[in-house]
């Protein structure tokens, strides 16, 4: 009973393809999450710009309010 099961498992294993480490046109080490991490980095840059702009405007307002 175990022999047919072993043969079936071996046959299935022989028929499956193993994925290559890297595909053509893709740099080694790149993954499916690279576009998402790039988006997060751009969002962090935008947040820094907004915070810097807000700080500059606060300073300008403080200078205008002080006699």
PDB file of N, CA, C, O and CB in Angstrom:
ATOM      1  N   UNK A   1       0.827  -1.192   0.000  1.00  0.00           N
ATOM      2  CA  UNK A   1       0.000   0.000   0.000  1.00  0.00           C
ATOM      3  C   UNK A   1       0.872   1.257   0.000  1.00  0.00           C
ATOM      4  O   UNK A   1       0.499   2.263  -0.602  1.00  0.00           O
ATOM      5  CB  UNK A   1      -0.941  -0.002   1.211  1.00  0.00           C
ATOM      6  N   UNK A   2       2.006   1.211   0.655  1.00  0.00           N
ATOM      7  CA  UNK A   2       2.874   2.377   0.695  1.00  0.00           C
ATOM      8  C   UNK A   2       3.629   2.569  -0.613  1.00  0.00           C
ATOM      9  O   UNK A   2       3.950   3.700  -0.976  1.00  0.00           O
ATOM     10  CB  UNK A   2       3.852   2.258   1.843  1.00  0.00           C
ATOM     11  N   UNK A   3       3.920   1.480  -1.330  1.00  0.00           N
ATOM     12  CA  UNK A   3       4.699   1.558  -2.559  1.00  0.00           C
ATOM     13  C   UNK A   3       4.004   2.397  -3.635  1.00  0.00           C
ATOM     14  O   UNK A   3       4.663   3.243  -4.241  1.00  0.00           O
ATOM     15  CB  UNK A   3       4.965   0.162  -3.089  1.00  0.00           C
ATOM     16  N   UNK A   4       2.690   2.205  -3.907  1.00  0.00           N
ATOM     17  CA  UNK A   4       2.047   3.052  -4.922  1.00  0.00           C
ATOM     18  C   UNK A   4       2.043   4.524  -4.518  1.00  0.00           C
ATOM     19  O   UNK A   4       2.193   5.400  -5.369  1.00  0.00           O
ATOM     20  CB  UNK A   4       0.614   2.584  -5.167  1.00  0.00           C
ATOM     21  N   UNK A   5       1.875   4.798  -3.242  1.00  0.00           N
ATOM     22  CA  UNK A   5       1.871   6.172  -2.774  1.00  0.00           C
ATOM     23  C   UNK A   5       3.243   6.810  -2.981  1.00  0.00           C
ATOM     24  O   UNK A   5       3.338   7.962  -3.404  1.00  0.00           O
ATOM     25  CB  UNK A   5       1.468   6.235  -1.296  1.00  0.00           C
ATOM     26  N   UNK A   6       4.289   6.069  -2.687  1.00  0.00           N
ATOM     27  CA  UNK A   6       5.645   6.568  -2.884  1.00  0.00           C
ATOM     28  C   UNK A   6       5.907   6.826  -4.358  1.00  0.00           C
ATOM     29  O   UNK A   6       6.519   7.833  -4.716  1.00  0.00           O
ATOM     30  CB  UNK A   6       6.673   5.577  -2.328  1.00  0.00           C
ATOM     31  N   UNK A   7       5.446   5.922  -5.214  1.00  0.00           N
ATOM     32  CA  UNK A   7       5.629   6.089  -6.648  1.00  0.00           C
ATOM     33  C   UNK A   7       4.880   7.310  -7.172  1.00  0.00           C
ATOM     34  O   UNK A   7       5.388   8.035  -8.027  1.00  0.00           O
ATOM     35  CB  UNK A   7       5.169   4.842  -7.382  1.00  0.00           C
ATOM     36  N   UNK A   8       3.693   7.532  -6.669  1.00  0.00           N
ATOM     37  CA  UNK A   8       2.911   8.699  -7.082  1.00  0.00           C
ATOM     38  C   UNK A   8       3.603   9.995  -6.650  1.00  0.00           C
ATOM     39  O   UNK A   8       3.686  10.949  -7.424  1.00  0.00           O
ATOM     40  CB  UNK A   8       1.485   8.630  -6.489  1.00  0.00           C
ATOM     41  N   UNK A   9       4.087  10.022  -5.441  1.00  0.00           N
ATOM     42  CA  UNK A   9       4.778  11.214  -4.941  1.00  0.00           C
ATOM     43  C   UNK A   9       6.041  11.478  -5.751  1.00  0.00           C
ATOM     44  O   UNK A   9       6.320  12.624  -6.102  1.00  0.00           O
ATOM     45  CB  UNK A   9       5.128  11.054  -3.448  1.00  0.00           C
ATOM     46  N   UNK A  10       6.801  10.439  -6.049  1.00  0.00           N
ATOM     47  CA  UNK A  10       8.014  10.606  -6.857  1.00  0.00           C
ATOM     48  C   UNK A  10       7.688  11.077  -8.266  1.00  0.00           C
ATOM     49  O   UNK A  10       8.406  11.908  -8.823  1.00  0.00           O
ATOM     50  CB  UNK A  10       8.794   9.297  -6.918  1.00  0.00           C
ATOM     51  N   UNK A  11       6.614  10.556  -8.849  1.00  0.00           N
ATOM     52  CA  UNK A  11       6.215  10.969 -10.197  1.00  0.00           C
ATOM     53  C   UNK A  11       5.800  12.434 -10.205  1.00  0.00           C
ATOM     54  O   UNK A  11       6.160  13.173 -11.122  1.00  0.00           O
ATOM     55  CB  UNK A  11       5.065  10.087 -10.717  1.00  0.00           C
ATOM     56  N   UNK A  12       5.053  12.860  -9.204  1.00  0.00           N
ATOM     57  CA  UNK A  12       4.642  14.260  -9.116  1.00  0.00           C
ATOM     58  C   UNK A  12       5.842  15.175  -8.905  1.00  0.00           C
ATOM     59  O   UNK A  12       5.911  16.258  -9.486  1.00  0.00           O
ATOM     60  CB  UNK A  12       3.634  14.448  -7.983  1.00  0.00           C
ATOM     61  N   UNK A  13       6.775  14.748  -8.084  1.00  0.00           N
ATOM     62  CA  UNK A  13       7.967  15.548  -7.840  1.00  0.00           C
ATOM     63  C   UNK A  13       8.809  15.684  -9.098  1.00  0.00           C
ATOM     64  O   UNK A  13       9.414  16.731  -9.331  1.00  0.00           O
ATOM     65  CB  UNK A  13       8.795  14.937  -6.724  1.00  0.00           C
ATOM     66  N   UNK A  14       8.852  14.648  -9.897  1.00  0.00           N
ATOM     67  CA  UNK A  14       9.631  14.691 -11.135  1.00  0.00           C
ATOM     68  C   UNK A  14       8.971  15.590 -12.179  1.00  0.00           C
ATOM     69  O   UNK A  14       9.662  16.155 -13.027  1.00  0.00           O
ATOM     70  CB  UNK A  14       9.809  13.279 -11.697  1.00  0.00           C
ATOM     71  N   UNK A  15       7.667  15.727 -12.132  1.00  0.00           N
ATOM     72  CA  UNK A  15       6.944  16.522 -13.124  1.00  0.00           C
ATOM     73  C   UNK A  15       6.934  18.012 -12.817  1.00  0.00           C
ATOM     74  O   UNK A  15       6.709  18.824 -13.715  1.00  0.00           O
ATOM     75  CB  UNK A  15       5.534  16.033 -13.231  1.00  0.00           C
ATOM     76  N   UNK A  16       7.169  18.375 -11.596  1.00  0.00           N
ATOM     77  CA  UNK A  16       7.102  19.788 -11.235  1.00  0.00           C
ATOM     78  C   UNK A  16       8.401  20.482 -11.612  1.00  0.00           C
ATOM     79  O   UNK A  16       9.476  19.884 -11.580  1.00  0.00           O
ATOM     80  CB  UNK A  16       6.818  19.958  -9.728  1.00  0.00           C
ATOM     81  N   UNK A  17       8.280  21.754 -11.970  1.00  0.00           N
ATOM     82  CA  UNK A  17       9.449  22.556 -12.310  1.00  0.00           C
ATOM     83  C   UNK A  17       9.900  23.327 -11.079  1.00  0.00           C
ATOM     84  O   UNK A  17       9.092  23.810 -10.287  1.00  0.00           O
ATOM     85  CB  UNK A  17       9.141  23.522 -13.482  1.00  0.00           C
ATOM     86  N   UNK A  18      11.182  23.423 -10.949  1.00  0.00           N
ATOM     87  CA  UNK A  18      11.717  24.244  -9.872  1.00  0.00           C
ATOM     88  C   UNK A  18      11.913  25.649 -10.398  1.00  0.00           C
ATOM     89  O   UNK A  18      12.460  25.824 -11.487  1.00  0.00           O
ATOM     90  CB  UNK A  18      13.048  23.664  -9.319  1.00  0.00           C
ATOM     91  N   UNK A  19      11.481  26.657  -9.655  1.00  0.00           N
ATOM     92  CA  UNK A  19      11.667  28.035 -10.127  1.00  0.00           C
ATOM     93  C   UNK A  19      13.143  28.420 -10.077  1.00  0.00           C
ATOM     94  O   UNK A  19      13.874  28.019  -9.171  1.00  0.00           O
ATOM     95  CB  UNK A  19      10.829  29.021  -9.280  1.00  0.00           C
ATOM     96  N   UNK A  20      13.560  29.197 -11.058  1.00  0.00           N
ATOM     97  CA  UNK A  20      14.946  29.675 -11.079  1.00  0.00           C
ATOM     98  C   UNK A  20      15.137  30.715  -9.982  1.00  0.00           C
ATOM     99  O   UNK A  20      14.173  31.334  -9.529  1.00  0.00           O
ATOM    100  CB  UNK A  20      15.312  30.272 -12.470  1.00  0.00           C
ATOM    101  N   UNK A  21      16.377  30.903  -9.559  1.00  0.00           N
ATOM    102  CA  UNK A  21      16.659  31.885  -8.510  1.00  0.00           C
ATOM    103  C   UNK A  21      16.299  33.290  -8.964  1.00  0.00           C
ATOM    104  O   UNK A  21      15.695  34.053  -8.210  1.00  0.00           O
ATOM    105  CB  UNK A  21      18.132  31.829  -8.104  1.00  0.00           C
ATOM    106  N   UNK A  22      16.663  33.631 -10.177  1.00  0.00           N
ATOM    107  CA  UNK A  22      16.306  34.943 -10.730  1.00  0.00           C
ATOM    108  C   UNK A  22      15.737  34.740 -12.116  1.00  0.00           C
ATOM    109  O   UNK A  22      16.183  33.863 -12.857  1.00  0.00           O
ATOM    110  CB  UNK A  22      17.536  35.903 -10.771  1.00  0.00           C
ATOM    111  N   UNK A  23      14.760  35.543 -12.465  1.00  0.00           N
ATOM    112  CA  UNK A  23      14.193  35.475 -13.797  1.00  0.00           C
ATOM    113  C   UNK A  23      14.898  36.474 -14.692  1.00  0.00           C
ATOM    114  O   UNK A  23      15.604  37.360 -14.208  1.00  0.00           O
ATOM    115  CB  UNK A  23      12.679  35.738 -13.767  1.00  0.00           C
ATOM    116  N   UNK A  24      14.712  36.338 -15.979  1.00  0.00           N
ATOM    117  CA  UNK A  24      15.358  37.242 -16.918  1.00  0.00           C
ATOM    118  C   UNK A  24      14.834  38.651 -16.728  1.00  0.00           C
ATOM    119  O   UNK A  24      13.638  38.857 -16.521  1.00  0.00           O
ATOM    120  CB  UNK A  24      15.136  36.778 -18.361  1.00  0.00           C
ATOM    121  N   UNK A  25      15.741  39.628 -16.798  1.00  0.00           N
ATOM    122  CA  UNK A  25      15.346  41.022 -16.669  1.00  0.00           C
ATOM    123  C   UNK A  25      15.153  41.474 -15.241  1.00  0.00           C
ATOM    124  O   UNK A  25      14.797  42.628 -15.001  1.00  0.00           O
ATOM    125  CB  UNK A  25      14.100  41.254 -17.420  1.00  0.00           C
ATOM    126  N   UNK A  26      15.372  40.622 -14.323  1.00  0.00           N
ATOM    127  CA  UNK A  26      15.170  40.970 -12.921  1.00  0.00           C
ATOM    128  C   UNK A  26      16.509  40.920 -12.202  1.00  0.00           C
ATOM    129  O   UNK A  26      17.248  39.941 -12.311  1.00  0.00           O
ATOM    130  CB  UNK A  26      14.143  40.016 -12.247  1.00  0.00           C
ATOM    131  N   UNK A  27      16.810  41.959 -11.483  1.00  0.00           N
ATOM    132  CA  UNK A  27      18.084  42.024 -10.777  1.00  0.00           C
ATOM    133  C   UNK A  27      18.081  41.058  -9.596  1.00  0.00           C
ATOM    134  O   UNK A  27      17.045  40.862  -8.960  1.00  0.00           O
ATOM    135  CB  UNK A  27      18.366  43.462 -10.297  1.00  0.00           C
ATOM    136  N   UNK A  28      19.221  40.457  -9.298  1.00  0.00           N
ATOM    137  CA  UNK A  28      19.278  39.580  -8.127  1.00  0.00           C
ATOM    138  C   UNK A  28      18.969  40.367  -6.858  1.00  0.00           C
ATOM    139  O   UNK A  28      19.426  41.498  -6.689  1.00  0.00           O
ATOM    140  CB  UNK A  28      20.663  38.909  -8.016  1.00  0.00           C
ATOM    141  N   UNK A  29      18.213  39.777  -5.996  1.00  0.00           N
ATOM    142  CA  UNK A  29      17.877  40.425  -4.740  1.00  0.00           C
ATOM    143  C   UNK A  29      16.601  41.245  -4.802  1.00  0.00           C
ATOM    144  O   UNK A  29      16.116  41.705  -3.768  1.00  0.00           O
ATOM    145  CB  UNK A  29      18.999  41.297  -4.314  1.00  0.00           C
ATOM    146  N   UNK A  30      16.043  41.439  -5.997  1.00  0.00           N
ATOM    147  CA  UNK A  30      14.795  42.190  -6.064  1.00  0.00           C
ATOM    148  C   UNK A  30      13.647  41.225  -5.820  1.00  0.00           C
ATOM    149  O   UNK A  30      13.732  40.039  -6.139  1.00  0.00           O
ATOM    150  CB  UNK A  30      14.638  42.917  -7.438  1.00  0.00           C
ATOM    151  N   UNK A  31      12.600  41.741  -5.264  1.00  0.00           N
ATOM    152  CA  UNK A  31      11.471  40.884  -4.937  1.00  0.00           C
ATOM    153  C   UNK A  31      10.164  41.541  -5.273  1.00  0.00           C
ATOM    154  O   UNK A  31      10.126  42.632  -5.841  1.00  0.00           O
ATOM    155  CB  UNK A  31      11.494  40.511  -3.484  1.00  0.00           C
ATOM    156  N   UNK A  32       9.110  40.880  -4.926  1.00  0.00           N
ATOM    157  CA  UNK A  32       7.780  41.390  -5.247  1.00  0.00           C
ATOM    158  C   UNK A  32       7.414  42.609  -4.415  1.00  0.00           C
ATOM    159  O   UNK A  32       6.511  43.358  -4.786  1.00  0.00           O
ATOM    160  CB  UNK A  32       6.748  40.308  -5.042  1.00  0.00           C
ATOM    161  N   UNK A  33       8.098  42.818  -3.302  1.00  0.00           N
ATOM    162  CA  UNK A  33       7.750  43.943  -2.445  1.00  0.00           C
ATOM    163  C   UNK A  33       8.558  45.198  -2.742  1.00  0.00           C
ATOM    164  O   UNK A  33       8.332  46.227  -2.106  1.00  0.00           O
ATOM    165  CB  UNK A  33       7.938  43.560  -1.012  1.00  0.00           C
ATOM    166  N   UNK A  34       9.490  45.149  -3.684  1.00  0.00           N
ATOM    167  CA  UNK A  34      10.307  46.316  -4.002  1.00  0.00           C
ATOM    168  C   UNK A  34       9.475  47.523  -4.438  1.00  0.00           C
ATOM    169  O   UNK A  34       9.754  48.630  -3.975  1.00  0.00           O
ATOM    170  CB  UNK A  34      11.294  45.964  -5.090  1.00  0.00           C
ATOM    171  N   UNK A  35       8.475  47.371  -5.296  1.00  0.00           N
ATOM    172  CA  UNK A  35       7.663  48.539  -5.646  1.00  0.00           C
ATOM    173  C   UNK A  35       6.950  49.140  -4.439  1.00  0.00           C
ATOM    174  O   UNK A  35       6.787  50.356  -4.346  1.00  0.00           O
ATOM    175  CB  UNK A  35       6.643  48.160  -6.698  1.00  0.00           C
ATOM    176  N   UNK A  36       6.529  48.281  -3.521  1.00  0.00           N
ATOM    177  CA  UNK A  36       5.835  48.780  -2.334  1.00  0.00           C
ATOM    178  C   UNK A  36       6.788  49.524  -1.407  1.00  0.00           C
ATOM    179  O   UNK A  36       6.427  50.559  -0.846  1.00  0.00           O
ATOM    180  CB  UNK A  36       5.172  47.626  -1.584  1.00  0.00           C
ATOM    181  N   UNK A  37       7.998  49.007  -1.244  1.00  0.00           N
ATOM    182  CA  UNK A  37       8.952  49.697  -0.378  1.00  0.00           C
ATOM    183  C   UNK A  37       9.370  51.010  -0.998  1.00  0.00           C
ATOM    184  O   UNK A  37       9.618  51.981  -0.284  1.00  0.00           O
ATOM    185  CB  UNK A  37      10.179  48.822  -0.113  1.00  0.00           C
ATOM    186  N   UNK A  38       9.454  51.057  -2.330  1.00  0.00           N
ATOM    187  CA  UNK A  38       9.751  52.318  -3.009  1.00  0.00           C
ATOM    188  C   UNK A  38       8.644  53.329  -2.771  1.00  0.00           C
ATOM    189  O   UNK A  38       8.913  54.512  -2.562  1.00  0.00           O
ATOM    190  CB  UNK A  38       9.944  52.090  -4.512  1.00  0.00           C
ATOM    191  N   UNK A  39       7.412  52.873  -2.802  1.00  0.00           N
ATOM    192  CA  UNK A  39       6.276  53.752  -2.549  1.00  0.00           C
ATOM    193  C   UNK A  39       6.313  54.277  -1.116  1.00  0.00           C
ATOM    194  O   UNK A  39       6.022  55.450  -0.878  1.00  0.00           O
ATOM    195  CB  UNK A  39       4.955  53.014  -2.815  1.00  0.00           C
ATOM    196  N   UNK A  40       6.662  53.430  -0.176  1.00  0.00           N
ATOM    197  CA  UNK A  40       6.756  53.867   1.220  1.00  0.00           C
ATOM    198  C   UNK A  40       7.864  54.900   1.402  1.00  0.00           C
ATOM    199  O   UNK A  40       7.708  55.859   2.159  1.00  0.00           O
ATOM    200  CB  UNK A  40       7.004  52.667   2.139  1.00  0.00           C
ATOM    201  N   UNK A  41       8.978  54.703   0.711  1.00  0.00           N
ATOM    202  CA  UNK A  41      10.081  55.668   0.802  1.00  0.00           C
ATOM    203  C   UNK A  41       9.672  57.013   0.220  1.00  0.00           C
ATOM    204  O   UNK A  41       9.986  58.059   0.788  1.00  0.00           O
ATOM    205  CB  UNK A  41      11.327  55.136   0.073  1.00  0.00           C
ATOM    206  N   UNK A  42       8.969  56.990  -0.916  1.00  0.00           N
ATOM    207  CA  UNK A  42       8.499  58.253  -1.509  1.00  0.00           C
ATOM    208  C   UNK A  42       7.502  58.940  -0.589  1.00  0.00           C
ATOM    209  O   UNK A  42       7.527  60.164  -0.458  1.00  0.00           O
ATOM    210  CB  UNK A  42       7.856  58.003  -2.889  1.00  0.00           C
ATOM    211  N   UNK A  43       6.628  58.175   0.049  1.00  0.00           N
ATOM    212  CA  UNK A  43       5.656  58.751   0.974  1.00  0.00           C
ATOM    213  C   UNK A  43       6.360  59.386   2.172  1.00  0.00           C
ATOM    214  O   UNK A  43       5.937  60.441   2.646  1.00  0.00           O
ATOM    215  CB  UNK A  43       4.662  57.677   1.447  1.00  0.00           C
ATOM    216  N   UNK A  44       7.414  58.766   2.662  1.00  0.00           N
ATOM    217  CA  UNK A  44       8.174  59.335   3.779  1.00  0.00           C
ATOM    218  C   UNK A  44       8.854  60.631   3.357  1.00  0.00           C
ATOM    219  O   UNK A  44       8.923  61.576   4.142  1.00  0.00           O
ATOM    220  CB  UNK A  44       9.221  58.327   4.295  1.00  0.00           C
ATOM    221  N   UNK A  45       9.361  60.685   2.120  1.00  0.00           N
ATOM    222  CA  UNK A  45       9.979  61.914   1.616  1.00  0.00           C
ATOM    223  C   UNK A  45       8.960  63.047   1.530  1.00  0.00           C
ATOM    224  O   UNK A  45       9.255  64.186   1.891  1.00  0.00           O
ATOM    225  CB  UNK A  45      10.611  61.670   0.239  1.00  0.00           C
ATOM    226  N   UNK A  46       7.765  62.727   1.050  1.00  0.00           N
ATOM    227  CA  UNK A  46       6.704  63.739   0.957  1.00  0.00           C
ATOM    228  C   UNK A  46       6.320  64.225   2.350  1.00  0.00           C
ATOM    229  O   UNK A  46       6.107  65.419   2.559  1.00  0.00           O
ATOM    230  CB  UNK A  46       5.460  63.170   0.225  1.00  0.00           C
ATOM    231  N   UNK A  47       6.233  63.300   3.302  1.00  0.00           N
ATOM    232  CA  UNK A  47       5.884  63.684   4.672  1.00  0.00           C
ATOM    233  C   UNK A  47       6.936  64.635   5.250  1.00  0.00           C
ATOM    234  O   UNK A  47       6.599  65.622   5.904  1.00  0.00           O
ATOM    235  CB  UNK A  47       5.748  62.432   5.567  1.00  0.00           C
ATOM    236  N   UNK A  48       8.215  64.327   5.000  1.00  0.00           N
ATOM    237  CA  UNK A  48       9.283  65.219   5.479  1.00  0.00           C
ATOM    238  C   UNK A  48       9.169  66.600   4.865  1.00  0.00           C
ATOM    239  O   UNK A  48       9.364  67.601   5.555  1.00  0.00           O
ATOM    240  CB  UNK A  48      10.658  64.628   5.164  1.00  0.00           C
ATOM    241  N   UNK A  49       8.855  66.673   3.576  1.00  0.00           N
ATOM    242  CA  UNK A  49       8.698  67.960   2.908  1.00  0.00           C
ATOM    243  C   UNK A  49       7.548  68.757   3.507  1.00  0.00           C
ATOM    244  O   UNK A  49       7.666  69.962   3.728  1.00  0.00           O
ATOM    245  CB  UNK A  49       8.472  67.757   1.415  1.00  0.00           C
ATOM    246  N   UNK A  50       6.451  68.086   3.764  1.00  0.00           N
ATOM    247  CA  UNK A  50       5.284  68.767   4.348  1.00  0.00           C
ATOM    248  C   UNK A  50       5.607  69.279   5.744  1.00  0.00           C
ATOM    249  O   UNK A  50       5.253  70.407   6.086  1.00  0.00           O
ATOM    250  CB  UNK A  50       4.066  67.817   4.401  1.00  0.00           C
ATOM    251  N   UNK A  51       6.274  68.464   6.555  1.00  0.00           N
ATOM    252  CA  UNK A  51       6.621  68.881   7.906  1.00  0.00           C
ATOM    253  C   UNK A  51       7.619  70.038   7.891  1.00  0.00           C
ATOM    254  O   UNK A  51       7.514  70.955   8.706  1.00  0.00           O
ATOM    255  CB  UNK A  51       7.195  67.703   8.690  1.00  0.00           C
ATOM    256  N   UNK A  52       8.587  70.004   6.969  1.00  0.00           N
ATOM    257  CA  UNK A  52       9.543  71.105   6.853  1.00  0.00           C
ATOM    258  C   UNK A  52       8.845  72.389   6.434  1.00  0.00           C
ATOM    259  O   UNK A  52       9.147  73.465   6.950  1.00  0.00           O
ATOM    260  CB  UNK A  52      10.645  70.755   5.850  1.00  0.00           C
ATOM    261  N   UNK A  53       7.917  72.275   5.503  1.00  0.00           N
ATOM    262  CA  UNK A  53       7.168  73.442   5.047  1.00  0.00           C
ATOM    263  C   UNK A  53       6.324  74.021   6.189  1.00  0.00           C
ATOM    264  O   UNK A  53       6.257  75.239   6.358  1.00  0.00           O
ATOM    265  CB  UNK A  53       6.269  73.069   3.850  1.00  0.00           C
ATOM    266  N   UNK A  54       5.691  73.161   6.956  1.00  0.00           N
ATOM    267  CA  UNK A  54       4.888  73.635   8.089  1.00  0.00           C
ATOM    268  C   UNK A  54       5.766  74.331   9.121  1.00  0.00           C
ATOM    269  O   UNK A  54       5.365  75.347   9.689  1.00  0.00           O
ATOM    270  CB  UNK A  54       4.132  72.464   8.743  1.00  0.00           C
ATOM    271  N   UNK A  55       6.952  73.799   9.367  1.00  0.00           N
ATOM    272  CA  UNK A  55       7.869  74.427  10.326  1.00  0.00           C
ATOM    273  C   UNK A  55       8.315  75.801   9.828  1.00  0.00           C
ATOM    274  O   UNK A  55       8.413  76.738  10.620  1.00  0.00           O
ATOM    275  CB  UNK A  55       9.098  73.526  10.569  1.00  0.00           C
ATOM    276  N   UNK A  56       8.582  75.932   8.548  1.00  0.00           N
ATOM    277  CA  UNK A  56       8.978  77.227   7.999  1.00  0.00           C
ATOM    278  C   UNK A  56       7.844  78.244   8.156  1.00  0.00           C
ATOM    279  O   UNK A  56       8.088  79.397   8.512  1.00  0.00           O
ATOM    280  CB  UNK A  56       9.372  77.085   6.511  1.00  0.00           C
ATOM    281  N   UNK A  57       6.635  77.829   7.898  1.00  0.00           N
ATOM    282  CA  UNK A  57       5.498  78.747   8.023  1.00  0.00           C
ATOM    283  C   UNK A  57       5.268  79.151   9.483  1.00  0.00           C
ATOM    284  O   UNK A  57       4.906  80.293   9.765  1.00  0.00           O
ATOM    285  CB  UNK A  57       4.225  78.099   7.449  1.00  0.00           C
ATOM    286  N   UNK A  58       5.481  78.204  10.410  1.00  0.00           N
ATOM    287  CA  UNK A  58       5.365  78.557  11.833  1.00  0.00           C
ATOM    288  C   UNK A  58       6.385  79.616  12.210  1.00  0.00           C
ATOM    289  O   UNK A  58       6.067  80.570  12.920  1.00  0.00           O
ATOM    290  CB  UNK A  58       5.549  77.313  12.720  1.00  0.00           C
ATOM    291  N   UNK A  59       7.611  79.447  11.732  1.00  0.00           N
ATOM    292  CA  UNK A  59       8.657  80.437  12.026  1.00  0.00           C
ATOM    293  C   UNK A  59       8.313  81.788  11.435  1.00  0.00           C
ATOM    294  O   UNK A  59       8.514  82.819  12.078  1.00  0.00           O
ATOM    295  CB  UNK A  59      10.009  79.969  11.490  1.00  0.00           C
ATOM    296  N   UNK A  60       7.791  81.795  10.205  1.00  0.00           N
ATOM    297  CA  UNK A  60       7.403  83.054   9.578  1.00  0.00           C
ATOM    298  C   UNK A  60       6.299  83.743  10.370  1.00  0.00           C
ATOM    299  O   UNK A  60       6.337  84.957  10.565  1.00  0.00           O
ATOM    300  CB  UNK A  60       6.946  82.814   8.139  1.00  0.00           C
ATOM    301  N   UNK A  61       5.319  82.970  10.825  1.00  0.00           N
ATOM    302  CA  UNK A  61       4.231  83.552  11.620  1.00  0.00           C
ATOM    303  C   UNK A  61       4.751  84.102  12.951  1.00  0.00           C
ATOM    304  O   UNK A  61       4.329  85.173  13.390  1.00  0.00           O
ATOM    305  CB  UNK A  61       3.134  82.500  11.878  1.00  0.00           C
ATOM    306  N   UNK A  62       5.663  83.373  13.589  1.00  0.00           N
ATOM    307  CA  UNK A  62       6.228  83.854  14.841  1.00  0.00           C
ATOM    308  C   UNK A  62       6.995  85.142  14.639  1.00  0.00           C
ATOM    309  O   UNK A  62       6.936  86.031  15.489  1.00  0.00           O
ATOM    310  CB  UNK A  62       7.132  82.805  15.452  1.00  0.00           C
ATOM    311  N   UNK A  63       7.712  85.266  13.538  1.00  0.00           N
ATOM    312  CA  UNK A  63       8.448  86.498  13.251  1.00  0.00           C
ATOM    313  C   UNK A  63       7.499  87.661  12.996  1.00  0.00           C
ATOM    314  O   UNK A  63       7.781  88.788  13.401  1.00  0.00           O
ATOM    315  CB  UNK A  63       9.367  86.302  12.046  1.00  0.00           C
ATOM    316  N   UNK A  64       6.396  87.405  12.341  1.00  0.00           N
ATOM    317  CA  UNK A  64       5.431  88.460  12.086  1.00  0.00           C
ATOM    318  C   UNK A  64       4.699  88.883  13.334  1.00  0.00           C
ATOM    319  O   UNK A  64       4.342  90.053  13.468  1.00  0.00           O
ATOM    320  CB  UNK A  64       4.448  88.020  11.055  1.00  0.00           C
ATOM    321  N   UNK A  65       4.467  87.969  14.249  1.00  0.00           N
ATOM    322  CA  UNK A  65       3.731  88.277  15.467  1.00  0.00           C
ATOM    323  C   UNK A  65       4.617  88.969  16.505  1.00  0.00           C
ATOM    324  O   UNK A  65       4.112  89.744  17.316  1.00  0.00           O
ATOM    325  CB  UNK A  65       3.139  87.005  16.054  1.00  0.00           C
ATOM    326  N   UNK A  66       5.886  88.713  16.496  1.00  0.00           N
ATOM    327  CA  UNK A  66       6.738  89.338  17.511  1.00  0.00           C
ATOM    328  C   UNK A  66       7.033  90.785  17.132  1.00  0.00           C
ATOM    329  O   UNK A  66       7.305  91.080  15.969  1.00  0.00           O
ATOM    330  CB  UNK A  66       8.057  88.547  17.682  1.00  0.00           C
ATOM    331  N   UNK A  67       6.979  91.705  18.131  1.00  0.00           N
ATOM    332  CA  UNK A  67       7.186  93.132  17.831  1.00  0.00           C
ATOM    333  C   UNK A  67       8.627  93.479  17.587  1.00  0.00           C
ATOM    334  O   UNK A  67       8.948  94.639  17.325  1.00  0.00           O
ATOM    335  CB  UNK A  67       6.666  93.978  18.949  1.00  0.00           C
TER     336      UNK A  67
END
